[in-house]
Structure formats: structure tokens, C-alpha cells
Amino acid sequence: MTRSPNMPNLIIIGAQKSASTFMQNAVAEHPDVFIPKGEEAYFEDPDYDQKSASYLSGRFDGRNEKILGIKRPNYIGKPEVPARIVRDLPDAKIIAVLRNPVDRAIAAYFHQIRYGTMPLLPLDEGMSKLVENDGVIPGYARSKEILEFGLYYKYLSQYEHFSSSGRQLVFLHEDISKEPEECIRKSYEFLGVDVSYSPQNLQGRPMAAVYNPLRLKVLAARNPLMFTYNDDRTRLHSRKMNYLEYGLAGALTVADRYVLSRFLRNNKPQLDPTIRKKMVNYFLEDIRKLEKLIDRDLSAWMG
């Protein structure tokens, strides 16, 4: 790839469902930092071969902040990505936020059901199928992400170029939950910007998760109106709706937000202990290697 000016020098790489959006928003609030809203899939297949470096640098046209960043949680989980980032942005800094991989998988499971990339199965049944079928539910290509994206060592170790040079910072989800201000201060220090700046975003929270099956069905019914999918349903894109479609999607949203959410219980299902143990075992070797890689005690993830 031909180097272009104004390329990003910060990448927030995830992990998925681990407060990376909170990190993005809080860091981006700093006056010396610019991170476009949303995610940037540039380094993934098929985007990398379809877009030029000028596309990526173009996202920062007219920007003169000290730190120019992008965020993409999937950069932990996509095998083609780390080598491309090492090659094309060797002087960038990396921030990662990691979450107990079992809890992250559960959050991702319901997120995918909501957006139509997983079937609406009870939690225990769905997780059993994933563990027993090497992380895949046939006919749902994105189902592989649910477990695969929790193999943090497998992917984070491929960013060794950055960790060995002191240009990688790793937080745990627990760190941000307990001490968000301190985590943001460390991020500012890591990026070399004024640590005295106090962001207003610290009370921000991600979109509320939905667990109730009826609510999930209603929200999933909006998907064909609001999104288009690629052939294997691994990507979705917002689509332009006509007035009728817009009205139907709005009606479903209103029904969920103002009726169903008030009258239907939305308790987070508890994973059967036997199935949870199987999931812990699935991640166990990776967790043990990750402990050494990031020099953190992760014993709480192994129970």
C-alpha cells in the first residue's frame, strides 16, 4: 500500500462488546484527538483489496489534531488484519479493551439475534450448539464470531510489534467499570495529550441489551426494512427506506420502546453452570497465555 498523508496514528481494536465504544467516545472528546464516529473496516477482507490508502487518509481530510484514530472491535478476531496494520501503520498506537470472554460471548449472542445474524434460540441451546460445533451454527456465518472473537491471546499476540515498542495499551472491561476516569487519564497519557482534560462522556452507556424473545422478534422484524446484507450475511448496511418502510420501522421501534419494554420482563438469562463450564474450558488455554502476554491476573475469568 502506498503511504498517504494524514493516516491514523491510533487504532482502538476492541474487543467486541467490551466498552470499546465508551473508550472511543471518551478519547475522541479530547481537543487533540479526532476519531470518526462508527467503525472502520478498512483492514478487513474484502475492504482492504477494494479500497486504496487514499480512502483511509481521506477520512481525516482537513483535520490537524495530534491524534487521528479509528475504531474497529473486529480487529481482534480477523486473522488477516494484524499483519496489515503492522505493515501499513507501524508507528501507530493500539488501545484494546478486553472482557471476560464468556460474558462477551453472551452479549454478542443477543446482539447478533437482534440484527438477524443468529437464530432466535434460547441461550443455553445456542451456546451448546456453538461449543459442540467448533463455534459455528450452520447457515449463520457470523455465528463463528461469538466464540472466535473471545480468543484474545490468539489475536493480540499478533500485535507484538506494538506491545514490544510500548505502543499498545490494554484495559480490562472491569477496569473501565470500576475506574473510568483513571482509564481515560491513562489513555490520554499514553497518547501524549493533556491529561488534565476532563471528558463529559464518562456517564455514557452503550445501547441497552434486549433479552426478551418477543422484543427480539419485533426488533428483528425491522431488519429487512432498515438494512441490506451481503450474500453470507456477515455485513449489514443501512438502506434508504421509502415512506411506508420508514413508517413500519418506526412503528416497530415505538412498540418496543414504549409498550413492550414497559410490560415485558427483560431479565438477562443465566447460563446453565454446566454449559458455562464448557465455555470456560473452550477459552481456558487462551486465557492462560493472555495472562502472561498482558501481565494481568485473569483467574476471575476461569471460574
Disulfide bonds with the S-S distance in Angstrom:
none
